Amino acid sequence: MNAESYLMGVRRKFGQGLLLNPSVAAVVLDESKRLLLQEKFNEAWSLPAGAIESGESPREAVIREVWEDTGYNVTVKSIIDVFGGREFRYTYPNGDRIEYAVTLFHCEITSGDSPFIDTETKSIRYFSENEMPALALPYPIAALFLKDSYSTPP
């Protein structure tokens, strides 16, 4: 059973109440150190991200999610950090409530041609730090742009 059908089954039994969801998200920077973001229909901008499916490792999940959300194949460079708790609660437009436990990965594009293949994606675009839109979840800017303690070793 995949994560989507698992979560849908839990939702049918549990309703719109708060669920804890193990998830992944990707920091993908271009050569100008701009961050790749996904614009979803009727939702805020976000990193390429999603749920870990049953039987899938977090590394496999982030590679799959980036491909589904953007059309790009990536390799994982490092784990940046793990985020969660009250600040990572989100209410979807349909009223479903979720609290994410997100492993944030630094990824690099290896191949692929957008356009994205995910039906939830309205557009994808790179943003510099000073032109960032509001995101659905409150990731620290330093983590998103690999600054200071979040820097990836050479």
Buried (B, 14 or more C-beta within 10 A) or exposed (E): EEBEEEBEEEBEEEEEEEBEBBBBBBBBBEEEEBBBBBBBEEBEBBBBBBBBBEEBEBBBBBBBBBBBBBBBEBEBBBBBBEBBEEEBBBEEEEEBEBBBBBBBBBBBBEEBEBEBEBEBBEEBEBBEEEEBEEBBBEBBEBBBBBEEEBEEEE
